[in-house]
Amino acid sequence: MKTTTTMGWMLLGIAAFSTGLAAAREGAPEKVGVYDSRAVAYAHFWSPGASKERDEAVAAAKAAKAAGDSAGFSRKSRALSAHQERMHAQVFSSAPADEALAALAARMPALLRELGVARLVSQWDGKALQQVPAPDRVDVTDRLVREFITPTDQQQKVLDSMKTKKPVTR
């Protein structure tokens, strides 16, 4: 009987300890991954997937021009120009890296777990960062870059220069 009672108390203690750990986790501030959207957009731009899409779009525009499809060429040409403007805003200013984050969407849950963060916030999103105390911020820029590319020496120089330069105003 004494063994059963002792065992019962031990189980109750373990359950209370486990509940306490869960409560501590729930009350603990969440870590937030902070990243330089310019670097992530730059890496995405040079990724094999984005390069392939860009090459296909250019080839489609050239094919439309060669076929005498001036309306198709004009439409494709405008789309390429709009894409270039978006990429310039994302790589050189503080525009959100929408295309890069969209490309990561399928891997995002696993990536967040790997990084140990609950969510991602651009370092240029001042409003969102106001909600995150500095000790709860984790710089995840380099890891996000590696999701797209292993930088060449030249690409690394560009990425390093981004760390010391402010974004251009849009």
Order of alpha helices (4+ residues) and beta strands (2+ residues): alpha-beta-alpha-alpha-alpha-alpha-alpha-beta-alpha-beta-alpha-alpha
